[in-house]
């Protein structure tokens, strides 16, 4: 399930909205790594799909 930006913002707790710059920097790092992880997961799914397709074609 993919969330819209508005849904994400609406789900932010008030503590995050009032967070310090240091806390926000930490949160930004988490977001950045989450994006990398999601992109990696998508790439892995594509690789597996391509591998399965090529394996079936060779059989």
N, C-alpha and C positions, 0 to 999 in steps of 0.2 A: 504494500500500500504506500503510495507516494502522497506526501502532504504538501499542500500549497503553502506559500510563504505566509499568507494570512493566518492559516491554521497553526503554523509554528509560532508566530508572534502571539496569537491569542492564548496559546498554551504556556507561554513563558511565565514563571512565577514572579511575583512582585520583588522577591529578593534578588532575582537576576537583574531586573530593571534598575534596582538601586545599588548594584554591585560596584565595587571599586574598579579602577582601571586595571589593577593587577589581576583581579578576579576575572575581568572580561578578557584579558589577554590569555589566561588559562583556558577559558571557555572557547576562545577563538582557536586555540591549538587543538582542542577536542573536536571542534567542528571540522577543521582542516583534515585531521586524521580520519574522521568519519567519512568525509568525501573521498579521500584516497582509498579507504577500505571498500566503499561502495563501488567505486570505479574498478578496483581490482577484482571484486566479486563479479561484476558484469563481464570484465575481460575473461575471467576464468570460465564463466558460463559459455561464452562464445567459443573459447578454445576447446572445451569439452564437446560442445555441439559439433564443431568442425572436425574434431578427432573422431567422434562417433560416426559422422557422415562419411569421412574418408575410409574408416575401417569397414563400414557396411559396403561401400563401393568396391573395396578390394576383395571382399568375400565372394 
